[in-house]
C-alpha cells in the first residue's frame, strides 16, 4: 500500500503592524517581534482576543490578523501593561508601537538633553543613565588595559617602601 504524498507547507511570512513575522512561529512568540509588544502584552492580547498562544502565525486568517492590528491600535488592557504611562505632554496612558515608540523615545531624550538634566547629560556623554557602575563596565573603545594599573608597577612601588 502506497503512503499518501505529504504536501510540503512552506512557512509563509505574515505582516502584522508593518512587521514581517515568520509563519511557523507561535502567536505568543511572534507578536513579541513587533517593537513595543512585550511577552506580557503578547499574553494579554492572546487572552483578550481568545486565541490559542501555541497556534502558528500562518494559521491566522486575514480577519484575525486585522483583529489583532485593530486591538493593538486601541488596546483595552490594564494600565500597568501600557508602555507610555502618564505621558509628559498629555498626562494620558497609551501604548505606542514601532516607529511611534522610537520617535517618542528620541524626543524624550532630546528634551532631557535640552534642559540639561542629569539624565540628559548622561545620555549626551554616552554613560549609563540608571545608576549602573562604571568602574568595570561601559569601557567601550578603549584598549584592554587602559585605566587599570599594571601589576608590575604596583609590585615595584610596594618593594621600594
N, C-alpha and C positions, 0 to 999 in steps of 0.2 A: 504494500500500500504506500503510495507516494505521500510525502509530507506536504502540507499546504505551503505555498510560497508566501513568506512574510514580506510585507512591504517595509522598506526602509524609510522611516519617518524622519526626514531632515528637520532638525530643530530650527524653527523659523525665528526671526528676530522681531520682537513686538515693540512698538513705540508707544510709551506712556509718558505724558507730560514732557515731551521733547527729549526723551532719553531712550536710547535703544537698549533693550534688555534681552538677553539670550533666552530663547523659548523653553529650554529644558530645565531652567531653574524654577524652584518653588516660588509661589506668590510671596510668601513671607520673606524670603531672602532677596527676591528680585526687586521688590519695592524699595529696599534699603539702598539700592544702587542710585536712586534718584536723590540728588542733593537736597537735603532738608528733611528727609524721611529717615528717622532712626528705627532701631529694632522695635522699640516700644510703640512708636507711631504706626509701624507696619502691622504689628499685632493688633492694635486698636482698630485699624482700617478693616482688617480681615474679620474681626468680631462684629464691628458695627454694620458691615455690609453682608454679614453672614456667609462668608466664603471660607472654604477649606484652605488652611495655610499650606498644606502639603501638595495641593494641586499645582500643576505646572503652568507657567505663564502662557505657553502656546495653546493650552486648552481653553483659554478665555475667549469668549465671543466679543465681537465689536461693541455690543451693547454693554457688556460687563466692563470692558476697558474704558468706555465713555463714562460709566457709572463711577469708576474709581477716580477718573480725572475730574469729574464734576464735584465729587465729595472732597477731594483734596483742595480745590479752589476755595471752598467754604466748609471747612471741617467742623462738625458739631461734636467736639470732644472736650474733656476736662482741661482747665487752664494749664495744669502742670505738664501737659504733653505738647503745648504750643512752644514754638521757638522764638517768639517775639512777644514777651510778656511786658505789659506796661510800657509801650513804645515811648521814646523820649519826646517826640513831637505831638503825638495824638493822645497818648495815655491809654490806648486800647491794647487788647491782647489779640494777636493774629498769628497766622502760620505762613511763613514765606518758603518758597521753593526755588530751586535752581538759580537763575540769573538775578531774580529779585533779592534773594538771600545774599548773594555775593555783593550786589550793589549797596544794599543797606549796611552790610558789614564794612565795606570800604568807606562809605560816608561817615559811619560812626568813628572809625579810626582817624579819618581826616579831621573831624570835629575835635577829637581829643588832642590831636597834634596842634590844631589852630589855637585852642585855649591854653596850650602848654601845661596840661595836667601831667601828673606823674606817669600815668599810664600812657599818655601820648608821647612823652619824652622817651619812655622805654621802647615803644613801637618804633619811633624815629631812629633810635640808635641800634635797633636790632637785638635788644636784650630781652630776657624773659619778663613778661608783664605781671604774672600772677604769683610772684614771691618765690620762685624756684631758686635754688642755689646756683651761683655762677663760678665758684672756685674750680670745680671739676667738670662742669658741663658748659655747654654753649661756647666751646672753644673752636669755632669754625675758622677756616682759612688761616690756620697757624701751623707752624712746624710742630712736630711731635713734642719736643722738649721745651718749648718756649714757656716761660713763666714758672718753670719747675727747676729748683736748684739742682745742680749736678751733684751726684753722690760724692765724687772725689773732692770737690771744693769744700763740702761740709766736713768731711773727714779731716782734711788738711787744717782747717780752722780750729777744730777741736784738739788736734795734736799740738798746735802751736801754744795753746794756753797752758 
